[in-house]
């Protein structure tokens, strides 16, 4: 049965990360197998790929035959990866146990192929017939780097952590690629650099801060502009340039990286690799300037959504993280008390109005208020850990937490999330204010002047020192007068300023309010 593995050849593209390329099958048997993979349900396709990989490993083929056969298996994994990615929720973090298990299986397959490609490349180094061996080795290095990139993106797609072993493999691949002794072909070296830099930039962007829509924007941005970066040796950088924003030292022990400006001078003589993102950071600065000046988004190499203030904030965040990582503004206190957490504007208003709202939720209904553990706390916000399965978590969504044994409730915005398992979710919350109350406004901009908009009222917030309202974006306008209702009390107020928070919400500063 192993003879069927021999004719398989990898589907070579101009770029392994060109997402619109599918390649052509090398022979009818390979084409039929790929067609079967595409037609099967993802769970069955995953098992079929695993069986083929087990057969290949058991066949003990020569490396020159093993690498092309493994390339076809990776093609199948890449096709399945696209199908699974497209089927995952794109509006909120509502992943079923089956979806998480399927992603886990696919991550395991990618881990195996990455390891096999890297090991095969090591076996081919220094063999006879160096020309043919180098071509197969270069292909193995590229395919291994692609497998790691797919692992990084897929792990963050479900808000999990990326794998330390993958980053170690990428660093090993790039070290071989830029070694003069290895004599890796220029085209292969450039492709490996593109794969490695795209993975590192993706990680540095902290994608667990992004809702699924902007997660895809990040991938699109890197596909279009990620080629501006490169990987170089630290010793090849001039000492006076090592403090430039956009230089990140790659840690050989794992995924962590830090600005080269913070590296101890004693490391400068070591064989350290550095991600040079300086050209990309400058491009972002030009794009932000162009957006502010009203330049057409197509001329800036950006999508139409870039006209929105939210995209401007997203792009500025990339520039900050890729340029120079900021340090924490506040220390954190770690403890594990419980808190009730309401997610969404409506559920937050309910919890503010009634501390016992969670206990009166209908059995079997959509649970909007749940118990969580406070992992740590700072003046700027909270980190919470899931206690029971929770649906409806979305980056940029407002929330209200009422810690057990404390008099005040806190209102914030969910800023990041990390899925550590089917029942293990941690979220980070930016604090907007405490002591808030549910409220509504009567806006003269409505057709009859009496339409009420539900919102939350703060005596003061993290953005404004005076009375503030939290509402959906676009409901209020700076300069207009509204009537604020808090309980039975009505008061006319003027909206003086608006500040965007989260994806679809704003804080409105008020004048003339009690």
N, C-alpha and C positions, 0 to 999 in steps of 0.2 A: 504493500500500500504506500510505501514511502516514495516510490518512483513518481507519484503524482506531484510531489513537492519540487522535483528537479527543474521542470521547465519554467517555474514561476520567476518573473523578473519584476523589480520595482518599477513603479510608474514615475518616471523622472519628469520633473517640471522645470521651467526656468527658475521658479522660486518655490520652495517647499511650503511657504506660508502664503502663497497666492490662493485665497480662499475660493476663487471662482474657477480654479483648474481642477479637472478630474482625471486627466490622463487617458491613456488607451491601454487596453489589455494586451499583454504580450502574446497570448495564445488562447485558443478556444476554451481549454479547461479552466484556466485562470479566470477568464471572462464569465464563464458559467458559475463558478464559485462566488465571484463578486456579485453577480445578479441574484444568486440565492440569498446572500447576506442582506442585500437591499430589500428583498421581498419578505423576509421573515420578521416577526415581531421582535423588538429590541432585546427582550430577555432571551429568546431562542438564538438570535444572531450572536449575542455575547457568548453563549455556551458553545456555539459552533466555532467561533474564533478561538476560544480557549482550547477546544479539542484539536484544532489545526496546529496551534502553538505547541501543545503537548506532543503531537506527532513529530513536529519539526525538531524539538529538543531531543526526543528519543532517537531520531534517525542518525545523529552524530555525523552530519554531512561535513565535507571539507568547508573551510571558511568561505572560499570563493563561491560555493553554491549556497551556503547557509544564508549569507547576507541578502542576495536577491530574493530567496524564498521568504525570509523574514520581512523584506520590504513589501511584499504583497499582503502579508498579514497586517502590517501597519496601515496599508491603504484601506483595508476593510475596517480597521479600528477607527481611522479618521472619518470614514463615511458614517459609521455608527455614531461616532462622537457628534457629528453635525445633526443627526436625527434626534438624538437624546437632548442635546442643547436646545434645539428648536421647540421641543415638546415641554420643556420645563416652564413653570409660570414666569411671566414677564412683568407682572404688576405688583406682586408681593411675595414674601417668603412663606409660601404655603406648600411645602414639599411633603409628599406622602412618604411613608416608610418604604414603599415599593420603589419610588423614584430615587430615594437616597441609597437604597441597596443596589439599584442598577448603576448609579454613578460610581459607587464604591467598587463594583465589579470591573467597570471600565477603567477606573484609575489603577486597579491592580494589573490589568492587561498592559496598560501603558508603562507601568513600572517595570514589568518583565521585558517588554521589547526594548525600552531604553537601556536597561542593564545588559541585555544580550548584544545590542549594537555596540555599546561601549567596550564590552569584553572582546567582541570580534575585532574591533579596530585595534585593540591592544595586541591581539595575536598576530595581526598582519604587519605590524611595525617591524621593519628590519628583515623581512623575508626575501627570498630570491625573487627574480623577475619583478623588480621594484616598480616598474611602470604599471603593470596590471594590478599588482597588490595595492599600490597607492590609490588607484581609481576606486577599487572596492572599499578600501579603508576610508577614503574621503566620503563615499556614499554612506558608510556605516556611521561616521561622525555626524553627518547632516541629519540622518534619520533619527539618531539618538537624541540630538538637540530638539528636533521636532516633537518627539514623544514627550520630552520634559516640558516643553512649552504647552502642549495640550493638557498635560497633567496640572500645570499651574492654573491655566484658565478654567478648567473644569472644576477644580477644587473650589476656587473662589466663586464659581457660578452658583454653588449651593452655600456660599458664605462659610466655607471651611478653611482650614489652614493648608498652605502648600507644604510639600514634602521636603524635609531637609536633605534626604538622599538625592532627590532630583537636582537640587542646587549644587551638590557636590559633583554630580555627574556632568552638569553643564560647565562647571569650572574646569573639570578635567578635560572635557572636549575642547574648550577654548584654549587651554594651555597647550594642547597638542597642535591646534590649528595655527597659532601664532608662532610656534617654535620653528626656527629656521632649519633645525636638524630634521624635522618631520617632513619638510618639503610638501606641505599640503597645497593643492592647486589653488590659484588665486580665486577662481569662481566659488570653490567649496569654502574657502576661508571667509569670503564675503557673506555667503549664505549662513554659515555658522554664526557669524557676528550678528546678522540680522535676527536670527532666532534667539540668541542669547540676550541681546539687548532688549528685544521685545518682551521677553519673559521678565527681565529685571525691572524694566520700566513699568510693566504691569503690576508687579509686586510693590514697587515704590509708590505707585498711585494709591495704594491702600484701597483696593476695589471693594472691600467689605464695608466701605462708607457709602457706596453707591447703590441706588435702587436699580432694578434690572434694566430699565431703559438707558440709564447713563453708563451702566456696565457695558452695554453694546456700543455706546458712543466712544468709550475708552478703547475698545478693540478696533473700531473703525479709525480712530485717530492714529493709533499705533500702526495700523496697516498703511496709512497714507504718509505719516510723518516720522515713524520710528527709525527709518533709515538714516536720519540725521545724526544718530549716535554711533559710537564705536567703542571697542574694548582695547585698551592699551596697557602696557606695563607701567607700573608706578615709576620705575627707574628711568623710563623714557620721557617722563614729563619734567620740564624745567622746574627747579625748586621754587622759583618765584611764581609759578603758575598753579601750584598744587592747592592753593587756597581759593581758587576760583570757584564760584557757585556752579554746580552741575557736575562735579567730579565725585564719584562714589566708589569707595574701596570695596571690593568683593571679598567677603570673608570665606576662606577655604573650608571652614568648619560647617557651613550651612548657608541659609538664605539671607542672613543679616548683612546689611551694608550700612555704611556711614559715610558722611562727607569726608573727602580726602583731607580737608582742612583740619579735621579733628584727629588725624592720625599721628601717633607718636613719631617723632623724627627718627627714632631708632629703627623704624620699619622701612625707611626709605631705601635701604640697601637690599631688602628682600625681594623675592620674585613675586610681588603682589600684582594682581590685575585690577584695573580701574575702569569703571563705566564712565565714559566721557560724554555727558549729555549737554555740554555747553551750547552747541549749535541749536539743539532742540529748544533749550530754554530761551535763547534769543528769538527763535521763531515764534514761540508763544507770546513773548513780549510784543513783537510786531503785530501778531494777530489781535491781541487785546487792544493795542493802539488803533488798529484799523477798525475794529468793531466799534470803539468809542467814537471814531470819526465818521461812522456810517458807510464804510467801504463795503461793497457787495461781498457777501460771504463766499461766493464761488471764487472770487479773485484771491481770497485769503486761504483757499483750500479747506473750507469749513462747510458743514451742512447748513441747510436753511434754518434749522433749529438754533444755530449760533446767534441769531438775532435776539433770542430770548435772554432775559436777565439771568435765568437759571443756568443756561449754558455758559454765559460769561463767568459766573461764579465757579462752575465746573472747570473751565479752562484755567482760571486764575489759581485754583487749587492744584492743578497739575503742575503749573509753573513753580508754585511754592515747594511742592514735594520733590520735584525733579531738580529744582535748583539748589535748595538748601533745606534740609529737614529742620523744622522748628522744634525746640525743646518744650517740655510741658510747662504750662504757666503755673500749675498748682500741684502740690504734693497730694497724695491720695491716702486716705485712711481705709484700712481693710477690716471688715467685719461681716457677719452673715445674719443680720436680722431679716425678717420678712417684710414684704410690702405688698399691698394691693396695687395692681397696675391696670389702668384702663387705656386702651389704644384706640385712637381716633377722636375727633372733635366731639361727637355725640356722646360716646362712652365717658370721655373725660369730664364733660359737663355733668353727666349723671353722677359720677363719683364725687365731684366737688359739691354737688347739692345734697348728696346722701351718702355718708360714710358706710352705711350698711347695704348699699346697692348690690354688691356682689352676692350677698346671701339670698337676695330675692330674685336672682336670675332664673328664668324658667328652665326646668330640667330638660335636657335634650336639645335646647336651643343653641344658637351661635353664641359661645361664651365670649363676652367683650371685656370682662374684668377678671383677672387671674392673680393668684399669689405668685410672687417671684422672690428670689433672694438678692439682697444688696451685696454684691461682691466687693465693691469699693466705692468711695464717695470723695468728692472734692468740691470746693466752692463753685466749680463750673458745671458739675453734673454728676451722674451716677453710672455705674456698670451693674447690670442686673443679670442674674442667671435664672434660666427657666426651671420651674419646679414641676409643672404639669404641661402636657402638650398644648400648644397655643397656636391659633391661626390668626391671620390678618396682620402679621408684623411686616411693616414696610418702612424702608429708609425714607426719612423726611416727613413721617407722620407724627402729629402731635400726640402726646400721652400725658397721663396724670398718674402720679404714684402717691400713695398714702401709707408711709411706713408704720408698722405696728408700734403702738405706744407713743406716737408723736402727735401733737395737736394739728400741725399744718400739713396740707397737701401741697405737692410740687407739680408744676406743669413744665414740660420740656418737649424737645423734638428728638426723635430717634435718629442718631447720626451714623451709627455703624452696627454691624452684627457679625457674629461668628458662629457658624454651625459646626459644633464639635461632634455631633452624633444625632441620631433620630430623636432623642429626648434630651439633648444637651445644647441649648442655645444661649448665647451671651450677647446682650445688646448694650450699646453705649448711648447715653442720653445727655444732650446738652440742656442745662437748666435755663428756662426762660424766666421763671419767677415763682414765688411762693405766696401762700395766702390768697390765691385767686378765687374768683366767684363766677358762676355761670351768669351770662347776661345776654342781651339782644339789643339791636338798634333798629330804629325806624328811620329809614333813609329817604330824603326828599328826591333822590334820583330814581326811586321806583315809580311805576306808572301812576299809582294813586297816592303815593306818599305815606302809605301805612304798612308796607311790607316789612316784616321783621326778619332780621338776619341773626341766627344763633352764633354766639361767640363767647370768649372768656375775657374777663376783666381783671387786670392787675393794678394794685395801687402803685407799683413800680415794677419794672422788668429789667432783664439783663441788658437791654438795648437802650431803654429810655428811663430817665430818673423820675418821671411823673406818671400819671395814670396812662395805662396802655390797654389796648384791645388786641386779642389774637383772633383772626378771622381768615376765611378763605381768600386767596389772592383775587383782586379785582372787585371785591364787594364794596370797598370804601375808596374814596379819592381824597388826596391831600387838598385842604382848603374847604371842603364841604362841611356843613353842619348836620349833625345827626342827633337823634334823641336816644340816649342810652337807658335801657331798662335793666335794673338790678333788683330782683324781687318785685316789690310793689313801688319802688322808687323810680321816678323818671327825671332825667336831667338832660338839657340840650348841651352839646359839646361840639367843639370844632376839631376836625382832624388836621393836625399840623404837619405830620411827617409819617412816611411809611417805610418799613424795612422788611425785606424778604427773609423768611425763615423756612427751612425745609423746601419741599418741592412745590407745594401748591398753597402756601399760607404766608400771611404777612402780620407784622406787628404794627399797630397804628398808635402814634402818640397823640394824646388828647390835651386840649386846653379848655378850661372852664368846667372841669369835672371835680366832684368831691372825692 
